[in-house]
């Protein structure tokens, strides 16, 4: 079983379903529902229109659960994303 927290028709879900069925022989995809609520925040028109000067390429690292101390999650898929936000975006 593979648990992912997005809707059945979401493009990411459809891609993951195909990926797991092909590469991991996962035949049971289980959806975990999420409900996110946030305050109404004004976003300026210039928000994220130009990349910051200190932008780095996003790096994707697989967790490799099966060969980690968390091997009980070997049938799950997770990645670590580095450099999603630049240092200047975090200050």
PDB file of N, CA, C and O in Angstrom:
ATOM      1  N   UNK A   1       0.848  -1.178   0.000  1.00  0.00           N
ATOM      2  CA  UNK A   1       0.000   0.000   0.000  1.00  0.00           C
ATOM      3  C   UNK A   1       0.889   1.236   0.000  1.00  0.00           C
ATOM      4  O   UNK A   1       1.906   1.269   0.694  1.00  0.00           O
ATOM      5  N   UNK A   2       0.524   2.225  -0.753  1.00  0.00           N
ATOM      6  CA  UNK A   2       1.238   3.492  -0.828  1.00  0.00           C
ATOM      7  C   UNK A   2       0.275   4.590  -0.419  1.00  0.00           C
ATOM      8  O   UNK A   2      -0.803   4.712  -1.000  1.00  0.00           O
ATOM      9  N   UNK A   3       0.643   5.393   0.572  1.00  0.00           N
ATOM     10  CA  UNK A   3      -0.211   6.485   1.033  1.00  0.00           C
ATOM     11  C   UNK A   3       0.326   7.814   0.528  1.00  0.00           C
ATOM     12  O   UNK A   3       1.491   8.142   0.752  1.00  0.00           O
ATOM     13  N   UNK A   4      -0.513   8.574  -0.147  1.00  0.00           N
ATOM     14  CA  UNK A   4      -0.152   9.925  -0.552  1.00  0.00           C
ATOM     15  C   UNK A   4      -1.333  10.829  -0.268  1.00  0.00           C
ATOM     16  O   UNK A   4      -2.482  10.400  -0.371  1.00  0.00           O
ATOM     17  N   UNK A   5      -1.069  12.061   0.085  1.00  0.00           N
ATOM     18  CA  UNK A   5      -2.130  12.949   0.542  1.00  0.00           C
ATOM     19  C   UNK A   5      -2.676  13.895  -0.501  1.00  0.00           C
ATOM     20  O   UNK A   5      -2.720  15.102  -0.267  1.00  0.00           O
ATOM     21  N   UNK A   6      -3.094  13.383  -1.650  1.00  0.00           N
ATOM     22  CA  UNK A   6      -3.676  14.240  -2.683  1.00  0.00           C
ATOM     23  C   UNK A   6      -4.857  13.533  -3.330  1.00  0.00           C
ATOM     24  O   UNK A   6      -5.027  12.328  -3.148  1.00  0.00           O
ATOM     25  N   UNK A   7      -5.677  14.261  -4.081  1.00  0.00           N
ATOM     26  CA  UNK A   7      -6.893  13.720  -4.681  1.00  0.00           C
ATOM     27  C   UNK A   7      -6.654  12.737  -5.815  1.00  0.00           C
ATOM     28  O   UNK A   7      -5.594  12.740  -6.442  1.00  0.00           O
ATOM     29  N   UNK A   8      -7.659  11.888  -6.074  1.00  0.00           N
ATOM     30  CA  UNK A   8      -7.566  10.821  -7.075  1.00  0.00           C
ATOM     31  C   UNK A   8      -7.281  11.303  -8.491  1.00  0.00           C
ATOM     32  O   UNK A   8      -6.633  10.585  -9.253  1.00  0.00           O
ATOM     33  N   UNK A   9      -7.737  12.484  -8.870  1.00  0.00           N
ATOM     34  CA  UNK A   9      -7.550  12.954 -10.237  1.00  0.00           C
ATOM     35  C   UNK A   9      -6.423  13.975 -10.365  1.00  0.00           C
ATOM     36  O   UNK A   9      -6.179  14.493 -11.455  1.00  0.00           O
ATOM     37  N   UNK A  10      -5.745  14.263  -9.280  1.00  0.00           N
ATOM     38  CA  UNK A  10      -4.632  15.214  -9.314  1.00  0.00           C
ATOM     39  C   UNK A  10      -3.527  14.638 -10.199  1.00  0.00           C
ATOM     40  O   UNK A  10      -3.218  13.451 -10.097  1.00  0.00           O
ATOM     41  N   UNK A  11      -2.924  15.460 -11.070  1.00  0.00           N
ATOM     42  CA  UNK A  11      -1.878  14.946 -11.970  1.00  0.00           C
ATOM     43  C   UNK A  11      -0.723  14.269 -11.238  1.00  0.00           C
ATOM     44  O   UNK A  11      -0.159  13.295 -11.737  1.00  0.00           O
ATOM     45  N   UNK A  12      -0.370  14.777 -10.064  1.00  0.00           N
ATOM     46  CA  UNK A  12       0.718  14.148  -9.302  1.00  0.00           C
ATOM     47  C   UNK A  12       0.293  12.754  -8.847  1.00  0.00           C
ATOM     48  O   UNK A  12       1.077  11.808  -8.919  1.00  0.00           O
ATOM     49  N   UNK A  13      -0.945  12.629  -8.379  1.00  0.00           N
ATOM     50  CA  UNK A  13      -1.439  11.312  -7.980  1.00  0.00           C
ATOM     51  C   UNK A  13      -1.402  10.345  -9.157  1.00  0.00           C
ATOM     52  O   UNK A  13      -0.935   9.214  -9.021  1.00  0.00           O
ATOM     53  N   UNK A  14      -1.887  10.783 -10.301  1.00  0.00           N
ATOM     54  CA  UNK A  14      -1.929   9.903 -11.469  1.00  0.00           C
ATOM     55  C   UNK A  14      -0.528   9.468 -11.878  1.00  0.00           C
ATOM     56  O   UNK A  14      -0.317   8.310 -12.238  1.00  0.00           O
ATOM     57  N   UNK A  15       0.432  10.395 -11.825  1.00  0.00           N
ATOM     58  CA  UNK A  15       1.813  10.040 -12.159  1.00  0.00           C
ATOM     59  C   UNK A  15       2.376   9.062 -11.137  1.00  0.00           C
ATOM     60  O   UNK A  15       2.990   8.062 -11.508  1.00  0.00           O
ATOM     61  N   UNK A  16       2.167   9.348  -9.831  1.00  0.00           N
ATOM     62  CA  UNK A  16       2.686   8.462  -8.793  1.00  0.00           C
ATOM     63  C   UNK A  16       2.071   7.070  -8.888  1.00  0.00           C
ATOM     64  O   UNK A  16       2.762   6.064  -8.722  1.00  0.00           O
ATOM     65  N   UNK A  17       0.779   7.020  -9.155  1.00  0.00           N
ATOM     66  CA  UNK A  17       0.116   5.727  -9.286  1.00  0.00           C
ATOM     67  C   UNK A  17       0.768   4.914 -10.399  1.00  0.00           C
ATOM     68  O   UNK A  17       1.087   3.740 -10.211  1.00  0.00           O
ATOM     69  N   UNK A  18       0.962   5.536 -11.546  1.00  0.00           N
ATOM     70  CA  UNK A  18       1.605   4.848 -12.664  1.00  0.00           C
ATOM     71  C   UNK A  18       3.030   4.447 -12.305  1.00  0.00           C
ATOM     72  O   UNK A  18       3.458   3.331 -12.598  1.00  0.00           O
ATOM     73  N   UNK A  19       3.764   5.362 -11.668  1.00  0.00           N
ATOM     74  CA  UNK A  19       5.154   5.102 -11.280  1.00  0.00           C
ATOM     75  C   UNK A  19       5.240   3.904 -10.335  1.00  0.00           C
ATOM     76  O   UNK A  19       6.054   3.005 -10.546  1.00  0.00           O
ATOM     77  N   UNK A  20       4.404   3.887  -9.295  1.00  0.00           N
ATOM     78  CA  UNK A  20       4.455   2.790  -8.333  1.00  0.00           C
ATOM     79  C   UNK A  20       4.009   1.477  -8.949  1.00  0.00           C
ATOM     80  O   UNK A  20       4.566   0.426  -8.630  1.00  0.00           O
ATOM     81  N   UNK A  21       3.028   1.517  -9.814  1.00  0.00           N
ATOM     82  CA  UNK A  21       2.567   0.286 -10.437  1.00  0.00           C
ATOM     83  C   UNK A  21       3.649  -0.298 -11.336  1.00  0.00           C
ATOM     84  O   UNK A  21       3.775  -1.517 -11.449  1.00  0.00           O
ATOM     85  N   UNK A  22       4.434   0.573 -11.978  1.00  0.00           N
ATOM     86  CA  UNK A  22       5.475   0.100 -12.892  1.00  0.00           C
ATOM     87  C   UNK A  22       6.755  -0.288 -12.172  1.00  0.00           C
ATOM     88  O   UNK A  22       7.359  -1.310 -12.498  1.00  0.00           O
ATOM     89  N   UNK A  23       7.179   0.511 -11.196  1.00  0.00           N
ATOM     90  CA  UNK A  23       8.504   0.304 -10.612  1.00  0.00           C
ATOM     91  C   UNK A  23       8.507  -0.476  -9.309  1.00  0.00           C
ATOM     92  O   UNK A  23       9.517  -1.091  -8.965  1.00  0.00           O
ATOM     93  N   UNK A  24       7.406  -0.464  -8.580  1.00  0.00           N
ATOM     94  CA  UNK A  24       7.404  -1.123  -7.278  1.00  0.00           C
ATOM     95  C   UNK A  24       6.336  -2.203  -7.175  1.00  0.00           C
ATOM     96  O   UNK A  24       6.142  -2.787  -6.109  1.00  0.00           O
ATOM     97  N   UNK A  25       5.656  -2.466  -8.259  1.00  0.00           N
ATOM     98  CA  UNK A  25       4.577  -3.452  -8.276  1.00  0.00           C
ATOM     99  C   UNK A  25       3.545  -3.155  -7.196  1.00  0.00           C
ATOM    100  O   UNK A  25       2.939  -4.070  -6.639  1.00  0.00           O
ATOM    101  N   UNK A  26       3.348  -1.869  -6.903  1.00  0.00           N
ATOM    102  CA  UNK A  26       2.336  -1.466  -5.922  1.00  0.00           C
ATOM    103  C   UNK A  26       0.986  -1.451  -6.617  1.00  0.00           C
ATOM    104  O   UNK A  26       0.789  -0.722  -7.590  1.00  0.00           O
ATOM    105  N   UNK A  27       0.063  -2.250  -6.122  1.00  0.00           N
ATOM    106  CA  UNK A  27      -1.245  -2.311  -6.765  1.00  0.00           C
ATOM    107  C   UNK A  27      -2.354  -1.708  -5.909  1.00  0.00           C
ATOM    108  O   UNK A  27      -3.512  -1.687  -6.327  1.00  0.00           O
ATOM    109  N   UNK A  28      -2.023  -1.224  -4.732  1.00  0.00           N
ATOM    110  CA  UNK A  28      -3.030  -0.666  -3.837  1.00  0.00           C
ATOM    111  C   UNK A  28      -2.600   0.734  -3.418  1.00  0.00           C
ATOM    112  O   UNK A  28      -1.791   0.885  -2.502  1.00  0.00           O
ATOM    113  N   UNK A  29      -3.127   1.750  -4.073  1.00  0.00           N
ATOM    114  CA  UNK A  29      -2.803   3.135  -3.752  1.00  0.00           C
ATOM    115  C   UNK A  29      -3.894   3.664  -2.832  1.00  0.00           C
ATOM    116  O   UNK A  29      -5.067   3.663  -3.206  1.00  0.00           O
ATOM    117  N   UNK A  30      -3.534   4.110  -1.653  1.00  0.00           N
ATOM    118  CA  UNK A  30      -4.492   4.610  -0.663  1.00  0.00           C
ATOM    119  C   UNK A  30      -4.322   6.116  -0.528  1.00  0.00           C
ATOM    120  O   UNK A  30      -3.208   6.602  -0.331  1.00  0.00           O
ATOM    121  N   UNK A  31      -5.414   6.851  -0.633  1.00  0.00           N
ATOM    122  CA  UNK A  31      -5.371   8.309  -0.548  1.00  0.00           C
ATOM    123  C   UNK A  31      -5.633   8.746   0.883  1.00  0.00           C
ATOM    124  O   UNK A  31      -6.596   8.303   1.509  1.00  0.00           O
ATOM    125  N   UNK A  32      -4.780   9.612   1.396  1.00  0.00           N
ATOM    126  CA  UNK A  32      -4.991  10.231   2.697  1.00  0.00           C
ATOM    127  C   UNK A  32      -5.486  11.637   2.437  1.00  0.00           C
ATOM    128  O   UNK A  32      -4.804  12.423   1.779  1.00  0.00           O
ATOM    129  N   UNK A  33      -6.653  11.962   2.939  1.00  0.00           N
ATOM    130  CA  UNK A  33      -7.215  13.292   2.710  1.00  0.00           C
ATOM    131  C   UNK A  33      -6.579  14.341   3.606  1.00  0.00           C
ATOM    132  O   UNK A  33      -6.285  14.072   4.770  1.00  0.00           O
ATOM    133  N   UNK A  34      -6.371  15.509   3.078  1.00  0.00           N
ATOM    134  CA  UNK A  34      -5.841  16.638   3.833  1.00  0.00           C
ATOM    135  C   UNK A  34      -6.782  17.817   3.683  1.00  0.00           C
ATOM    136  O   UNK A  34      -7.426  17.986   2.648  1.00  0.00           O
ATOM    137  N   UNK A  35      -6.854  18.613   4.702  1.00  0.00           N
ATOM    138  CA  UNK A  35      -7.660  19.823   4.660  1.00  0.00           C
ATOM    139  C   UNK A  35      -6.818  20.950   5.228  1.00  0.00           C
ATOM    140  O   UNK A  35      -6.562  20.996   6.431  1.00  0.00           O
ATOM    141  N   UNK A  36      -6.396  21.843   4.379  1.00  0.00           N
ATOM    142  CA  UNK A  36      -5.570  22.957   4.810  1.00  0.00           C
ATOM    143  C   UNK A  36      -6.394  24.234   4.804  1.00  0.00           C
ATOM    144  O   UNK A  36      -7.083  24.534   3.829  1.00  0.00           O
ATOM    145  N   UNK A  37      -6.322  24.969   5.877  1.00  0.00           N
ATOM    146  CA  UNK A  37      -7.008  26.258   5.963  1.00  0.00           C
ATOM    147  C   UNK A  37      -5.967  27.311   6.318  1.00  0.00           C
ATOM    148  O   UNK A  37      -5.079  27.057   7.131  1.00  0.00           O
ATOM    149  N   UNK A  38      -6.069  28.462   5.728  1.00  0.00           N
ATOM    150  CA  UNK A  38      -5.121  29.530   6.035  1.00  0.00           C
ATOM    151  C   UNK A  38      -5.856  30.854   6.107  1.00  0.00           C
ATOM    152  O   UNK A  38      -6.980  30.993   5.622  1.00  0.00           O
ATOM    153  N   UNK A  39      -5.209  31.805   6.711  1.00  0.00           N
ATOM    154  CA  UNK A  39      -5.759  33.153   6.774  1.00  0.00           C
ATOM    155  C   UNK A  39      -5.618  33.826   5.420  1.00  0.00           C
ATOM    156  O   UNK A  39      -4.703  33.511   4.659  1.00  0.00           O
ATOM    157  N   UNK A  40      -6.510  34.739   5.119  1.00  0.00           N
ATOM    158  CA  UNK A  40      -6.413  35.502   3.886  1.00  0.00           C
ATOM    159  C   UNK A  40      -5.234  36.464   4.008  1.00  0.00           C
ATOM    160  O   UNK A  40      -5.232  37.343   4.870  1.00  0.00           O
ATOM    161  N   UNK A  41      -4.250  36.299   3.161  1.00  0.00           N
ATOM    162  CA  UNK A  41      -3.035  37.110   3.202  1.00  0.00           C
ATOM    163  C   UNK A  41      -2.889  37.816   1.864  1.00  0.00           C
ATOM    164  O   UNK A  41      -2.920  37.167   0.819  1.00  0.00           O
ATOM    165  N   UNK A  42      -2.731  39.134   1.879  1.00  0.00           N
ATOM    166  CA  UNK A  42      -2.537  39.836   0.604  1.00  0.00           C
ATOM    167  C   UNK A  42      -1.172  39.481   0.002  1.00  0.00           C
ATOM    168  O   UNK A  42      -0.149  39.523   0.685  1.00  0.00           O
ATOM    169  N   UNK A  43      -1.177  39.139  -1.264  1.00  0.00           N
ATOM    170  CA  UNK A  43       0.062  38.791  -1.966  1.00  0.00           C
ATOM    171  C   UNK A  43       0.320  39.857  -3.015  1.00  0.00           C
ATOM    172  O   UNK A  43      -0.504  40.066  -3.906  1.00  0.00           O
ATOM    173  N   UNK A  44       1.472  40.542  -2.917  1.00  0.00           N
ATOM    174  CA  UNK A  44       1.768  41.601  -3.884  1.00  0.00           C
ATOM    175  C   UNK A  44       1.921  41.046  -5.301  1.00  0.00           C
ATOM    176  O   UNK A  44       2.309  39.891  -5.479  1.00  0.00           O
ATOM    177  N   UNK A  45       1.622  41.859  -6.295  1.00  0.00           N
ATOM    178  CA  UNK A  45       1.741  41.445  -7.700  1.00  0.00           C
ATOM    179  C   UNK A  45       3.164  41.047  -8.074  1.00  0.00           C
ATOM    180  O   UNK A  45       3.361  40.297  -9.030  1.00  0.00           O
ATOM    181  N   UNK A  46       4.151  41.534  -7.341  1.00  0.00           N
ATOM    182  CA  UNK A  46       5.552  41.247  -7.652  1.00  0.00           C
ATOM    183  C   UNK A  46       6.054  39.968  -6.984  1.00  0.00           C
ATOM    184  O   UNK A  46       7.208  39.587  -7.179  1.00  0.00           O
ATOM    185  N   UNK A  47       5.210  39.302  -6.201  1.00  0.00           N
ATOM    186  CA  UNK A  47       5.629  38.107  -5.474  1.00  0.00           C
ATOM    187  C   UNK A  47       6.003  36.989  -6.444  1.00  0.00           C
ATOM    188  O   UNK A  47       5.199  36.593  -7.288  1.00  0.00           O
ATOM    189  N   UNK A  48       7.226  36.488  -6.315  1.00  0.00           N
ATOM    190  CA  UNK A  48       7.756  35.385  -7.124  1.00  0.00           C
ATOM    191  C   UNK A  48       7.733  35.642  -8.628  1.00  0.00           C
ATOM    192  O   UNK A  48       7.570  34.707  -9.412  1.00  0.00           O
ATOM    193  N   UNK A  49       7.890  36.878  -9.031  1.00  0.00           N
ATOM    194  CA  UNK A  49       7.934  37.172 -10.467  1.00  0.00           C
ATOM    195  C   UNK A  49       9.352  37.129 -11.007  1.00  0.00           C
ATOM    196  O   UNK A  49       9.556  36.940 -12.206  1.00  0.00           O
ATOM    197  N   UNK A  50      10.329  37.301 -10.137  1.00  0.00           N
ATOM    198  CA  UNK A  50      11.739  37.258 -10.534  1.00  0.00           C
ATOM    199  C   UNK A  50      12.478  36.383  -9.529  1.00  0.00           C
ATOM    200  O   UNK A  50      12.266  36.503  -8.322  1.00  0.00           O
ATOM    201  N   UNK A  51      13.334  35.516 -10.020  1.00  0.00           N
ATOM    202  CA  UNK A  51      14.111  34.659  -9.119  1.00  0.00           C
ATOM    203  C   UNK A  51      15.086  35.497  -8.303  1.00  0.00           C
ATOM    204  O   UNK A  51      15.716  36.405  -8.844  1.00  0.00           O
ATOM    205  N   UNK A  52      15.222  35.211  -7.011  1.00  0.00           N
ATOM    206  CA  UNK A  52      16.191  35.930  -6.186  1.00  0.00           C
ATOM    207  C   UNK A  52      17.612  35.712  -6.710  1.00  0.00           C
ATOM    208  O   UNK A  52      17.891  34.716  -7.377  1.00  0.00           O
ATOM    209  N   UNK A  53      18.491  36.642  -6.406  1.00  0.00           N
ATOM    210  CA  UNK A  53      19.877  36.545  -6.880  1.00  0.00           C
ATOM    211  C   UNK A  53      20.619  35.359  -6.283  1.00  0.00           C
ATOM    212  O   UNK A  53      21.575  34.861  -6.879  1.00  0.00           O
ATOM    213  N   UNK A  54      20.192  34.904  -5.116  1.00  0.00           N
ATOM    214  CA  UNK A  54      20.883  33.786  -4.471  1.00  0.00           C
ATOM    215  C   UNK A  54      20.187  32.438  -4.707  1.00  0.00           C
ATOM    216  O   UNK A  54      20.329  31.515  -3.904  1.00  0.00           O
ATOM    217  N   UNK A  55      19.444  32.328  -5.798  1.00  0.00           N
ATOM    218  CA  UNK A  55      18.737  31.092  -6.129  1.00  0.00           C
ATOM    219  C   UNK A  55      19.723  29.986  -6.496  1.00  0.00           C
ATOM    220  O   UNK A  55      20.702  30.218  -7.205  1.00  0.00           O
ATOM    221  N   UNK A  56      19.446  28.783  -6.003  1.00  0.00           N
ATOM    222  CA  UNK A  56      20.213  27.588  -6.366  1.00  0.00           C
ATOM    223  C   UNK A  56      19.249  26.584  -6.990  1.00  0.00           C
ATOM    224  O   UNK A  56      18.041  26.658  -6.765  1.00  0.00           O
ATOM    225  N   UNK A  57      19.766  25.672  -7.752  1.00  0.00           N
ATOM    226  CA  UNK A  57      18.924  24.623  -8.343  1.00  0.00           C
ATOM    227  C   UNK A  57      18.345  23.748  -7.240  1.00  0.00           C
ATOM    228  O   UNK A  57      19.018  23.441  -6.257  1.00  0.00           O
ATOM    229  N   UNK A  58      17.089  23.351  -7.417  1.00  0.00           N
ATOM    230  CA  UNK A  58      16.461  22.459  -6.446  1.00  0.00           C
ATOM    231  C   UNK A  58      17.067  21.069  -6.603  1.00  0.00           C
ATOM    232  O   UNK A  58      17.180  20.545  -7.711  1.00  0.00           O
ATOM    233  N   UNK A  59      17.451  20.489  -5.481  1.00  0.00           N
ATOM    234  CA  UNK A  59      18.020  19.144  -5.470  1.00  0.00           C
ATOM    235  C   UNK A  59      16.993  18.178  -4.879  1.00  0.00           C
ATOM    236  O   UNK A  59      16.366  18.472  -3.861  1.00  0.00           O
ATOM    237  N   UNK A  60      16.828  17.031  -5.523  1.00  0.00           N
ATOM    238  CA  UNK A  60      15.874  16.017  -5.075  1.00  0.00           C
ATOM    239  C   UNK A  60      16.658  14.789  -4.629  1.00  0.00           C
ATOM    240  O   UNK A  60      17.493  14.267  -5.368  1.00  0.00           O
ATOM    241  N   UNK A  61      16.376  14.335  -3.404  1.00  0.00           N
ATOM    242  CA  UNK A  61      17.048  13.160  -2.849  1.00  0.00           C
ATOM    243  C   UNK A  61      15.998  12.148  -2.416  1.00  0.00           C
ATOM    244  O   UNK A  61      15.090  12.480  -1.654  1.00  0.00           O
ATOM    245  N   UNK A  62      16.116  10.930  -2.891  1.00  0.00           N
ATOM    246  CA  UNK A  62      15.204   9.869  -2.478  1.00  0.00           C
ATOM    247  C   UNK A  62      15.537   9.440  -1.055  1.00  0.00           C
ATOM    248  O   UNK A  62      16.700   9.464  -0.654  1.00  0.00           O
ATOM    249  N   UNK A  63      14.529   9.052  -0.297  1.00  0.00           N
ATOM    250  CA  UNK A  63      14.757   8.644   1.084  1.00  0.00           C
ATOM    251  C   UNK A  63      15.354   7.250   1.182  1.00  0.00           C
ATOM    252  O   UNK A  63      16.089   6.971   2.129  1.00  0.00           O
ATOM    253  N   UNK A  64      15.069   6.381   0.252  1.00  0.00           N
ATOM    254  CA  UNK A  64      15.619   5.029   0.294  1.00  0.00           C
ATOM    255  C   UNK A  64      15.259   4.298   1.577  1.00  0.00           C
ATOM    256  O   UNK A  64      16.136   3.770   2.260  1.00  0.00           O
ATOM    257  N   UNK A  65      13.972   4.264   1.907  1.00  0.00           N
ATOM    258  CA  UNK A  65      13.533   3.670   3.166  1.00  0.00           C
ATOM    259  C   UNK A  65      14.008   2.233   3.347  1.00  0.00           C
ATOM    260  O   UNK A  65      14.347   1.838   4.463  1.00  0.00           O
ATOM    261  N   UNK A  66      14.040   1.451   2.283  1.00  0.00           N
ATOM    262  CA  UNK A  66      14.344   0.019   2.425  1.00  0.00           C
ATOM    263  C   UNK A  66      15.742  -0.241   2.970  1.00  0.00           C
ATOM    264  O   UNK A  66      15.978  -1.290   3.570  1.00  0.00           O
ATOM    265  N   UNK A  67      16.663   0.675   2.778  1.00  0.00           N
ATOM    266  CA  UNK A  67      18.035   0.498   3.277  1.00  0.00           C
ATOM    267  C   UNK A  67      18.358   1.484   4.395  1.00  0.00           C
ATOM    268  O   UNK A  67      19.523   1.798   4.640  1.00  0.00           O
ATOM    269  N   UNK A  68      17.328   1.965   5.065  1.00  0.00           N
ATOM    270  CA  UNK A  68      17.514   2.931   6.145  1.00  0.00           C
ATOM    271  C   UNK A  68      17.020   2.329   7.458  1.00  0.00           C
ATOM    272  O   UNK A  68      16.429   1.249   7.459  1.00  0.00           O
ATOM    273  N   UNK A  69      17.258   3.018   8.574  1.00  0.00           N
ATOM    274  CA  UNK A  69      16.697   2.555   9.853  1.00  0.00           C
ATOM    275  C   UNK A  69      15.164   2.585   9.874  1.00  0.00           C
ATOM    276  O   UNK A  69      14.550   2.084  10.816  1.00  0.00           O
ATOM    277  N   UNK A  70      14.548   3.164   8.852  1.00  0.00           N
ATOM    278  CA  UNK A  70      13.086   3.240   8.760  1.00  0.00           C
ATOM    279  C   UNK A  70      12.551   2.247   7.730  1.00  0.00           C
ATOM    280  O   UNK A  70      11.626   2.564   6.983  1.00  0.00           O
ATOM    281  N   UNK A  71      13.122   1.064   7.690  1.00  0.00           N
ATOM    282  CA  UNK A  71      12.761   0.089   6.652  1.00  0.00           C
ATOM    283  C   UNK A  71      11.294  -0.333   6.705  1.00  0.00           C
ATOM    284  O   UNK A  71      10.781  -0.881   5.729  1.00  0.00           O
ATOM    285  N   UNK A  72      10.609  -0.090   7.824  1.00  0.00           N
ATOM    286  CA  UNK A  72       9.180  -0.423   7.880  1.00  0.00           C
ATOM    287  C   UNK A  72       8.376   0.422   6.896  1.00  0.00           C
ATOM    288  O   UNK A  72       7.221   0.106   6.612  1.00  0.00           O
ATOM    289  N   UNK A  73       8.978   1.499   6.368  1.00  0.00           N
ATOM    290  CA  UNK A  73       8.310   2.358   5.385  1.00  0.00           C
ATOM    291  C   UNK A  73       8.777   2.068   3.960  1.00  0.00           C
ATOM    292  O   UNK A  73       8.623   2.914   3.079  1.00  0.00           O
ATOM    293  N   UNK A  74       9.342   0.891   3.722  1.00  0.00           N
ATOM    294  CA  UNK A  74       9.924   0.575   2.414  1.00  0.00           C
ATOM    295  C   UNK A  74       8.934   0.693   1.258  1.00  0.00           C
ATOM    296  O   UNK A  74       9.352   0.913   0.121  1.00  0.00           O
ATOM    297  N   UNK A  75       7.643   0.555   1.514  1.00  0.00           N
ATOM    298  CA  UNK A  75       6.642   0.666   0.449  1.00  0.00           C
ATOM    299  C   UNK A  75       6.106   2.075   0.282  1.00  0.00           C
ATOM    300  O   UNK A  75       5.178   2.301  -0.495  1.00  0.00           O
ATOM    301  N   UNK A  76       6.679   3.020   1.003  1.00  0.00           N
ATOM    302  CA  UNK A  76       6.249   4.411   0.914  1.00  0.00           C
ATOM    303  C   UNK A  76       7.240   5.191   0.060  1.00  0.00           C
ATOM    304  O   UNK A  76       8.389   4.782  -0.105  1.00  0.00           O
ATOM    305  N   UNK A  77       6.798   6.287  -0.466  1.00  0.00           N
ATOM    306  CA  UNK A  77       7.634   7.127  -1.316  1.00  0.00           C
ATOM    307  C   UNK A  77       7.750   8.502  -0.685  1.00  0.00           C
ATOM    308  O   UNK A  77       6.742   9.126  -0.352  1.00  0.00           O
ATOM    309  N   UNK A  78       8.965   8.971  -0.522  1.00  0.00           N
ATOM    310  CA  UNK A  78       9.198  10.321  -0.011  1.00  0.00           C
ATOM    311  C   UNK A  78      10.513  10.827  -0.581  1.00  0.00           C
ATOM    312  O   UNK A  78      11.422  10.047  -0.864  1.00  0.00           O
ATOM    313  N   UNK A  79      10.601  12.114  -0.742  1.00  0.00           N
ATOM    314  CA  UNK A  79      11.841  12.734  -1.194  1.00  0.00           C
ATOM    315  C   UNK A  79      12.157  13.921  -0.305  1.00  0.00           C
ATOM    316  O   UNK A  79      11.281  14.477   0.359  1.00  0.00           O
ATOM    317  N   UNK A  80      13.412  14.293  -0.305  1.00  0.00           N
ATOM    318  CA  UNK A  80      13.870  15.498   0.379  1.00  0.00           C
ATOM    319  C   UNK A  80      14.199  16.509  -0.707  1.00  0.00           C
ATOM    320  O   UNK A  80      14.956  16.211  -1.631  1.00  0.00           O
ATOM    321  N   UNK A  81      13.634  17.699  -0.594  1.00  0.00           N
ATOM    322  CA  UNK A  81      13.887  18.767  -1.561  1.00  0.00           C
ATOM    323  C   UNK A  81      14.764  19.825  -0.907  1.00  0.00           C
ATOM    324  O   UNK A  81      14.374  20.429   0.092  1.00  0.00           O
ATOM    325  N   UNK A  82      15.934  20.047  -1.462  1.00  0.00           N
ATOM    326  CA  UNK A  82      16.844  21.092  -0.989  1.00  0.00           C
ATOM    327  C   UNK A  82      16.774  22.289  -1.925  1.00  0.00           C
ATOM    328  O   UNK A  82      16.564  22.134  -3.128  1.00  0.00           O
ATOM    329  N   UNK A  83      16.948  23.467  -1.376  1.00  0.00           N
ATOM    330  CA  UNK A  83      17.006  24.736  -2.115  1.00  0.00           C
ATOM    331  C   UNK A  83      15.671  25.145  -2.727  1.00  0.00           C
ATOM    332  O   UNK A  83      15.649  25.838  -3.744  1.00  0.00           O
ATOM    333  N   UNK A  84      14.560  24.728  -2.126  1.00  0.00           N
ATOM    334  CA  UNK A  84      13.247  25.152  -2.620  1.00  0.00           C
ATOM    335  C   UNK A  84      13.090  26.655  -2.422  1.00  0.00           C
ATOM    336  O   UNK A  84      12.565  27.354  -3.289  1.00  0.00           O
ATOM    337  N   UNK A  85      13.547  27.141  -1.284  1.00  0.00           N
ATOM    338  CA  UNK A  85      13.572  28.584  -1.009  1.00  0.00           C
ATOM    339  C   UNK A  85      15.020  29.026  -0.885  1.00  0.00           C
ATOM    340  O   UNK A  85      15.855  28.288  -0.362  1.00  0.00           O
ATOM    341  N   UNK A  86      15.314  30.208  -1.356  1.00  0.00           N
ATOM    342  CA  UNK A  86      16.667  30.745  -1.216  1.00  0.00           C
ATOM    343  C   UNK A  86      16.829  31.321   0.188  1.00  0.00           C
ATOM    344  O   UNK A  86      15.848  31.507   0.907  1.00  0.00           O
ATOM    345  N   UNK A  87      18.056  31.598   0.567  1.00  0.00           N
ATOM    346  CA  UNK A  87      18.316  32.204   1.882  1.00  0.00           C
ATOM    347  C   UNK A  87      17.596  33.530   2.027  1.00  0.00           C
ATOM    348  O   UNK A  87      17.056  33.829   3.092  1.00  0.00           O
ATOM    349  N   UNK A  88      17.583  34.325   0.973  1.00  0.00           N
ATOM    350  CA  UNK A  88      16.929  35.635   1.065  1.00  0.00           C
ATOM    351  C   UNK A  88      15.415  35.509   1.209  1.00  0.00           C
ATOM    352  O   UNK A  88      14.779  36.380   1.803  1.00  0.00           O
ATOM    353  N   UNK A  89      14.831  34.438   0.676  1.00  0.00           N
ATOM    354  CA  UNK A  89      13.391  34.233   0.818  1.00  0.00           C
ATOM    355  C   UNK A  89      13.016  33.793   2.235  1.00  0.00           C
ATOM    356  O   UNK A  89      11.859  33.909   2.640  1.00  0.00           O
ATOM    357  N   UNK A  90      13.975  33.301   2.968  1.00  0.00           N
ATOM    358  CA  UNK A  90      13.714  32.815   4.326  1.00  0.00           C
ATOM    359  C   UNK A  90      13.975  33.869   5.392  1.00  0.00           C
ATOM    360  O   UNK A  90      13.738  33.624   6.574  1.00  0.00           O
ATOM    361  N   UNK A  91      14.452  35.017   4.996  1.00  0.00           N
ATOM    362  CA  UNK A  91      14.753  36.046   6.000  1.00  0.00           C
ATOM    363  C   UNK A  91      13.692  37.112   6.027  1.00  0.00           C
ATOM    364  O   UNK A  91      13.785  38.055   6.813  1.00  0.00           O
TER     365      UNK A  91
END
